[in-house]
Each structure stands twice: as C-alpha cells, then as structure tokens.
Amino acid sequence: MKSKTTSIAGRLFRIIFGSYIAFTLVVTSVQLVAEYRHTEARVNEEIQALRQTFGPGIADAMWRFQDGVLRGILIGMKELPILVGVKVEDESGRLVHAVGTVMDKDGHKMRADPAGRLSGFTEDEGMFSTLYVQEFPAIYTDENGRQRKVGSWTVYSNQRVIVHQVQFGFFLIALSAILKTVVLWFIFLFVVQRWLGTPLTQLSNFVRELNIDNLGERVFVLKDRARHELHFLADALNNMAHKLRQSIEQNATLYQVLQREQTALRVLNETLEQRVEERTAELQKANLRLEALSTSDGLTGIANRRRFDDALASEWQRAARTTQPLALAMLDLDWFKNYNDHYGHQAGDDCLRTFAHLLETNVRRTGDVVARYGGEEFTFIAPATDAPHALSMAQTLCDALAKLALPHQASPFGIVTVSIGVAVMVPQEGETADVLVKMADEAMYRAKVQGRNRVVLSAAEVRQPQILPTPQG
C-alpha cells in the first residue's frame, strides 16, 4: 500500500505556526488576566474613595431625617459607572432607603423600585452578575466635633462593571494578537514555500527520476541565485551520483573477476571435500581399531577386563529393569602355573589363546560376552539365562576343552582342564553387580576345592561368599 506523503515545508509551517498560536494565546490570556486584575483593583480603590465623598452627606441626611436629600445622594451614586446599587440602614439594621441592585439581610439579591421597595429577581442575569459588597458606617459629626454612628450604608458592584471597564483593552489586545498572527502566517508561508518548499520539491523530482541507467549523467541545478544549505545538498547529491556511477562500473568488473574466482573455488572445495571425506573415513576406521584395541585383550583377542566391567554393569541394569536372571561364570585353568613352569611362558600364551578361541566358539549367543578376567582366569556373561542353561553352557565348555586333550604333564589329569563357578540371580534393589561376581568367584573356588575339572553352581541364597582356603594353581 502506498504511504501518504506530506510536504516538509507544510509540516514545518504547521509546527512553527501552531507553536506561535499557542504561545500567543498564552501571552494574550496572561495579558487579559493582568488587565482584569488591574481594573478590579482600580474599581475597589474608587469604591473606597466613595467613603470620603458621600459618607458625610449620607450621615447628615440620616441625622436630619432628610429623606429627599438622602434619596438624591443615592440616586447620584447609582449613576456612577462602578456601582449597580446602594443601600442605607439605620442603627438597628432596618432598611432606610435603597437604589438599584442590593442584597437583603439573608444575602438574597434584590432590586429596589423607584420608591425604594425591594423585590426579588424573577430572571437569570447571566454571566458576570456576581455582586461585590462594601459596607461603610454612617458617622455624623456635630458642631462640637463629637461623632455618632447613625447607621450604615452599603455599595454594590459586580463583574460586569469590571468587564465594561476593560472591554476596550481586551479588544485592543485580542486585535493585536490576531493581526500579528495573520501577518506572520502570510510572511512565513511565503518564505517557507519560496526558500524551502519549492527547492525541496525540485530536489525530490530529480531524485525520483534517477535510475541505474542515467545515474551520473544528469546533474541537479537549484533554481535559486543565493547559495544556501540546499545548494550544498544539491552539490553533494550530484557528487554522490557521479561516484556511485563509477562504483557501479568498478563493481561490474569486480563481479566478473569474482565469478571466475568462485568457479575456481568451487572446484577447490569439491576436491577438498573429497579429501576430507577420505580422511574422515580413515579416521573412523582408526578410531574403531583403537576402540577395539582398548577393549580387547592383547594376548587372546577377546574382551579385556575393562570391556567385561562395562558389559556387566550394563547387563546388570538391564536385568534389574526387566527382572530377568543374569548368569555369570568365572573360569580358571587348572594348575596353569605348573603348566608355565613345565612348558614355558610361550607355550602358556599359546594355551591361553587356544582356550579363548574355544570359549568364543562355545559361548556364541547374541548378547553373551566372553572376556579374559586376568592371568589364566576367564569369564562369560549370559543375559536372560537361568541356572540350568548356565550350567549347561559351562559344562559344554568344560567337555569341549577335555575333548581337545591339550597335554599337561604337570596335571593329575594329564591334559589341560578348567574349573568353572556359575552364579545366577535377578538383581534386587540396593544390590550391585559385585555381589554376582563374588558369588561366581566363590563357586569357582568350590570347584577347585572339590577336585577341579568341574562346574559348580553357587547357592542362590549365598549373598556373601565364604572365605575358603586358596588352592595352589
């Protein structure tokens, strides 16, 4: 949607002119209030002066009961432009005579007829009808200079009196403000339109017609002889357009060079990516080999003690979640120290490798783990396997080793044999895999004590293995 545009000259005019109007209204209002207050004070001073002018005559007429004289004085006072009414009362507060608009004892506004009788107002007097009241005592002074209060007289004025006094001043102030505003409006409108509005419109039209094809070919000439800030702006705009034209041409040349370099870089990136992929694949293979080495036994090639510990901890947690039995077997080659002493360590290493291969061959289910526990000790983990199946697996392995009939002259059996301890349990809350390892280890020692070359199942109720004498070999 196209946004609405406004003239900056028009906006500037509205802001300045509006500010001037607001300032003028404030100043004019202050002047009017000051004039009103000054006139109000002057009227009060004139009312106070009435005390000296009419006070003695009113008191003398009241003392001598000269009603005609008193009435004449009040009528004359009523004709004064600052008064709207006069009222005279005796010492007891009884009304003697009244002229114009006055107030009764209850503070109600009353009107005195020609005979001095009071009557209430039947219509609304409108604005500026509030009465100002000033009461004076009527003091009579006799021939001997003695004074006697014979009553009081009250004069009344209102806001209309003050407004009437200042209305001409109000008119002059308001007329002056209006004339200055109108003159300023015409002067400012001409100046802003001549020196700002027109040049900005020319500059805007010039910029609007600029495009990539004619950029730098045209120059903006401000139609004004006297040089000012807009001329500097026009010069800067022309200079900018010229430099921008040069930059576009340079950029076009640089773009072609960049295109060629991008093509070369793309080829280089493709080659580099291919090399990175090759090196990444090699690194992954190396990492796999390194990981295999870190979890494999260097002599036998099966899992080492570290891999066994990780696998046992993982299978223990899984068996605890699924409440499935977990079987663990500890295997120890019988009289293997004697085997090493008789045949030598090289032959002992060959024997260990052969047994490890036999262990891998016979414990082959998915999830089963075979490992070298240390020295001539081996182990296998069989998840989700009960005691009969675990014993069967161990016995099969024992029979397979006997069937190989590896010579062992230092053994009573004449061949290499193995003692196996099997432990099976469902993990309970608060227990760790160490319990299962101890149970299997205790069962293995029982197999050795019972004569070796056999499989022994640990009693399920045995949680702490008994301390048995350690057999030799």
DAWOCOR-V588426 format. One record per backbone hydrogen bond with DSSP energy under -0.5 kcal/mol. CO is the residue of the C=O (numbers start at 1). NH is the residue of the N-H. E is the energy in kcal/mol with one decimal. If there is no record, write none. Layout:
BEGIN
co=[CO	CO]
nh=[NH	NH]
e=[E	E]
END
This chain:
BEGIN
co=[7	8	9	10	11	12	13	14	15	16	17	18	19	20	21	22	23	24	25	26	27	28	29	30	31	32	33	34	35	36	37	38	39	40	41	42	43	44	45	46	47	47	48	48	49	49	50	50	51	54	55	56	57	58	59	60	61	62	65	66	67	68	69	70	71	72	73	74	75	77	80	84	85	86	87	88	88	89	90	94	97	99	100	100	102	104	108	109	110	111	112	113	117	119	126	128	130	131	132	134	136	137	138	138	138	140	140	142	146	148	148	150	151	152	153	154	155	156	156	157	158	158	159	160	161	162	163	166	167	168	169	170	171	172	173	174	175	176	177	178	179	180	181	182	183	184	185	186	187	188	189	190	191	192	192	193	196	197	198	199	200	201	202	203	204	205	207	211	214	214	219	220	222	228	228	229	230	231	232	233	234	235	236	237	238	239	240	241	242	243	244	245	246	247	248	249	250	251	252	253	254	255	256	257	258	259	260	261	262	263	264	265	266	267	268	269	270	271	272	273	274	275	276	277	278	279	280	281	282	283	284	285	286	287	288	289	290	291	292	293	295	297	302	303	304	305	306	307	308	309	310	311	312	313	314	315	316	317	318	319	319	325	325	326	327	328	329	330	331	332	333	335	336	337	338	339	340	344	345	346	347	348	349	350	351	352	353	354	355	356	357	358	359	362	365	369	370	371	371	374	376	377	377	378	379	380	381	382	382	386	387	388	389	390	391	392	393	394	395	396	397	398	399	400	401	401	406	408	411	414	417	419	420	421	422	423	425	425	428	432	432	433	434	435	436	437	438	439	440	441	442	443	444	445	446	447	448	454	456	459	461	463	466	469	473	473]
nh=[11	12	13	14	15	16	17	18	19	20	21	22	23	24	25	26	27	28	29	30	31	32	33	34	35	36	37	38	39	40	41	42	43	44	45	46	47	48	49	50	50	51	51	52	52	53	54	55	55	58	59	60	61	62	63	64	66	65	67	70	71	72	73	74	75	76	77	78	79	80	83	101	156	99	154	96	97	152	93	90	88	86	102	112	110	107	104	121	102	119	100	116	113	111	129	160	159	133	157	155	153	139	140	150	151	142	148	145	142	140	150	91	138	89	136	87	134	84	85	132	161	162	163	164	165	166	167	170	171	172	173	174	175	176	177	178	179	180	181	182	183	184	185	186	187	188	189	190	191	192	193	194	195	196	197	198	200	201	202	203	204	205	206	207	208	209	210	215	217	218	221	222	224	231	232	233	234	235	236	237	238	239	240	241	242	243	244	245	246	247	248	249	250	251	252	253	254	255	256	257	258	259	260	261	262	263	264	265	266	267	268	269	270	271	272	273	274	275	276	277	278	279	280	281	282	283	284	285	286	287	288	289	290	291	292	293	294	295	296	296	304	301	297	372	308	309	310	311	312	313	314	315	316	317	318	319	320	321	322	323	324	384	385	425	382	423	380	421	378	419	336	339	340	341	342	343	344	348	349	350	351	352	353	354	355	356	357	358	359	360	361	362	363	364	368	381	303	373	379	377	333	373	374	331	371	329	369	327	385	390	391	392	393	394	395	396	397	398	399	400	401	402	403	404	405	406	416	411	414	408	334	332	456	330	458	328	326	427	431	435	436	437	438	439	440	441	442	443	444	445	446	447	448	449	450	452	451	420	422	462	463	465	468	471	335	336]
e=[-2.5	-2.8	-2.8	-2.6	-2.5	-2.6	-3.0	-2.3	-2.4	-2.6	-2.6	-2.5	-2.7	-3.1	-2.7	-2.2	-2.9	-3.1	-2.5	-2.4	-2.5	-2.8	-2.6	-2.6	-2.8	-2.5	-2.7	-2.4	-2.4	-2.5	-2.1	-2.1	-2.6	-2.1	-2.1	-2.2	-2.4	-2.2	-1.8	-1.0	-0.7	-0.5	-1.1	-0.5	-0.6	-1.5	-3.0	-0.8	-0.9	-2.4	-2.3	-2.4	-2.4	-2.0	-2.3	-2.2	-2.9	-0.7	-1.3	-2.7	-2.9	-2.3	-2.4	-2.3	-2.6	-2.3	-2.3	-2.4	-1.1	-1.5	-1.5	-2.6	-2.5	-2.8	-3.3	-3.2	-1.4	-2.7	-1.8	-2.4	-3.1	-2.7	-0.5	-2.6	-3.7	-1.6	-2.0	-0.7	-2.2	-1.9	-0.5	-2.3	-2.7	-3.1	-0.6	-1.3	-1.0	-0.5	-2.4	-2.6	-2.8	-0.8	-0.5	-2.6	-0.8	-0.5	-2.5	-1.5	-2.5	-3.3	-0.5	-0.7	-2.8	-2.9	-3.1	-2.6	-2.0	-3.0	-1.2	-4.6	-0.9	-1.0	-2.9	-2.7	-1.7	-2.1	-1.3	-2.9	-2.1	-2.2	-2.4	-2.7	-2.7	-2.4	-2.2	-2.4	-2.6	-2.4	-2.0	-2.6	-2.6	-2.5	-2.4	-2.3	-2.6	-3.1	-2.4	-1.9	-2.6	-3.1	-1.9	-2.5	-3.2	-2.0	-3.3	-2.3	-2.1	-2.0	-2.4	-2.6	-2.5	-2.4	-2.0	-2.3	-2.3	-1.3	-1.0	-0.9	-1.9	-0.9	-0.5	-0.5	-2.1	-1.0	-1.4	-2.1	-2.4	-2.6	-2.4	-2.2	-2.5	-2.5	-2.4	-2.4	-2.1	-2.4	-2.6	-2.0	-1.9	-2.5	-2.2	-1.9	-2.4	-2.8	-2.1	-1.7	-2.7	-2.5	-1.6	-1.9	-2.7	-2.4	-1.9	-2.4	-2.7	-2.0	-2.1	-2.7	-2.6	-2.0	-2.2	-2.9	-2.3	-2.2	-2.7	-3.2	-2.1	-2.2	-2.8	-2.7	-2.2	-2.8	-2.8	-2.5	-2.3	-2.6	-2.6	-2.2	-2.5	-2.7	-2.5	-2.6	-2.9	-3.0	-2.6	-2.6	-2.3	-1.2	-0.6	-0.6	-2.0	-2.0	-4.0	-2.6	-2.3	-2.6	-2.1	-2.6	-2.8	-2.2	-2.2	-2.8	-2.3	-1.8	-2.1	-2.7	-2.0	-2.0	-2.4	-1.2	-1.1	-1.0	-0.8	-1.6	-2.6	-2.6	-1.6	-2.7	-3.0	-2.4	-1.0	-1.5	-2.3	-2.3	-2.1	-3.0	-1.9	-2.0	-2.5	-2.0	-2.3	-2.2	-2.2	-2.3	-2.3	-2.3	-2.2	-2.2	-2.5	-2.3	-2.2	-1.8	-2.0	-0.8	-1.7	-2.8	-1.0	-0.7	-2.4	-2.6	-1.6	-1.4	-1.8	-3.4	-2.5	-2.3	-1.9	-2.1	-0.6	-2.2	-2.8	-2.2	-2.3	-2.2	-2.8	-2.5	-1.9	-2.2	-2.7	-2.4	-2.0	-1.9	-2.2	-1.4	-1.2	-0.5	-2.4	-2.0	-1.0	-2.3	-2.3	-2.2	-2.4	-2.7	-3.4	-2.6	-2.2	-0.6	-2.0	-1.4	-0.5	-2.0	-2.5	-2.2	-2.3	-2.5	-2.5	-2.1	-2.1	-2.0	-1.9	-2.0	-1.9	-2.6	-2.3	-2.5	-1.3	-2.7	-2.8	-1.5	-0.9	-0.5	-0.8	-0.6	-0.9	-0.8]
END
